[in-house]
Amino acid sequence: MLLPALAAAATLAVACGGSDPGPSASGSGGPVPIATTEPAATPTGSTGADIYASACARCHGANLQGKKDAPALDPARIMTLGDQRLEQAIRYGKGRMKGFPNLTDAQVQALMDYLKDF
């Protein structure tokens, strides 16, 4: 049961912030760098869809399909992470993904609900 969660977390870490700075998301197998302490720009909007569009879509795709260096955010992956790890990734970042510490609790919850219900 823990293995799927670890696999999803590892996939997210590699896709969002693997140690390979090159064009491939395959990485070199090295350690994943910790997100920088510099927060990303504060997303706009109050609905989960608005926040996703302003903060997440450029990397994860307009329809959560993923892009070159960012994984798809399908409901199974989101559910595997669980609320606590999902919230931590949103607030503090993960790998190359910068966090969004300036989001209010309501905005984080709206984004999490959007990701789970998409």
C-alpha positions in Angstrom: 0.0 0.0 0.0 2.9 2.3 0.7 4.6 1.4 -2.5 2.1 3.1 -4.8 2.4 6.3 -2.7 6.2 6.2 -2.9 6.1 5.6 -6.6 3.8 8.5 -7.2 5.9 10.8 -5.0 9.0 9.7 -6.8 7.4 10.4 -10.2 6.3 13.8 -9.1 9.8 14.6 -7.7 11.5 13.5 -10.9 9.1 15.3 -13.2 8.9 18.5 -11.3 12.5 18.7 -10.2 14.8 16.0 -11.1 18.5 16.7 -10.8 19.1 16.6 -14.6 19.0 20.2 -15.9 18.9 19.0 -19.5 15.8 18.8 -21.7 14.9 15.2 -20.7 12.8 14.4 -17.7 14.5 11.1 -17.3 17.1 12.5 -14.9 20.5 11.2 -14.0 19.3 9.2 -11.0 20.9 11.7 -8.6 19.3 13.4 -5.7 16.3 15.7 -6.3 17.2 19.2 -5.3 15.1 20.9 -2.6 12.8 23.7 -3.8 14.3 27.1 -3.4 13.1 29.2 -0.6 12.0 31.9 -2.9 8.2 31.6 -3.4 6.5 31.6 -6.7 4.4 34.6 -7.7 1.1 34.6 -5.8 -1.6 33.1 -8.0 -4.7 35.1 -8.7 -8.3 34.1 -8.2 -10.3 32.4 -5.5 -11.6 29.3 -7.2 -9.5 26.2 -7.7 -9.8 26.6 -11.5 -8.6 30.2 -11.3 -5.7 29.4 -9.1 -4.7 26.4 -11.2 -4.9 28.5 -14.4 -2.7 31.3 -13.0 -0.2 29.2 -11.1 -0.1 25.6 -12.3 -1.2 25.3 -16.0 2.0 26.7 -17.5 3.9 23.6 -16.2 1.2 21.0 -15.7 -0.9 21.9 -18.7 -4.3 23.5 -19.1 -6.0 20.1 -18.7 -3.7 18.7 -16.0 -2.1 16.6 -18.8 1.5 17.4 -17.8 4.2 18.8 -19.9 7.9 18.2 -20.6 9.2 18.5 -17.0 6.0 18.4 -15.0 3.8 15.3 -14.4 0.2 14.9 -15.3 -2.0 15.6 -12.3 -4.6 12.9 -12.8 -7.0 12.1 -9.9 -5.3 8.8 -9.1 -1.9 10.5 -8.6 -3.5 13.3 -6.5 -5.4 10.8 -4.3 -2.2 8.7 -3.9 -0.4 11.7 -2.5 -3.0 12.4 0.1 -4.1 15.8 1.4 -1.1 16.4 3.7 1.6 15.8 1.0 -0.5 17.6 -1.6 -0.8 20.7 0.6 2.9 20.6 1.4 3.8 20.5 -2.3 1.5 23.4 -3.0 2.7 25.5 -0.1 6.4 24.7 0.0 7.2 23.3 -3.5 8.9 20.2 -4.5 12.1 19.8 -6.6 12.1 22.6 -9.2 8.5 23.5 -8.4 8.4 26.6 -6.2 5.9 26.7 -3.5 3.0 29.1 -3.0 3.2 30.1 0.7 1.2 33.2 0.1 -2.0 31.3 -0.7 -4.7 31.5 2.0 -6.0 28.3 3.6 -9.2 28.8 1.5 -7.2 29.1 -1.7 -5.1 26.0 -1.0 -8.3 24.0 -0.2 -10.0 25.3 -3.3 -7.0 24.2 -5.4 -6.8 20.8 -3.7 -10.5 20.3 -4.3 -10.2 21.3 -8.0 -7.3 18.8 -8.5 -9.2 16.0 -6.8 -12.4 16.6 -8.8 -11.0 17.4 -12.2 
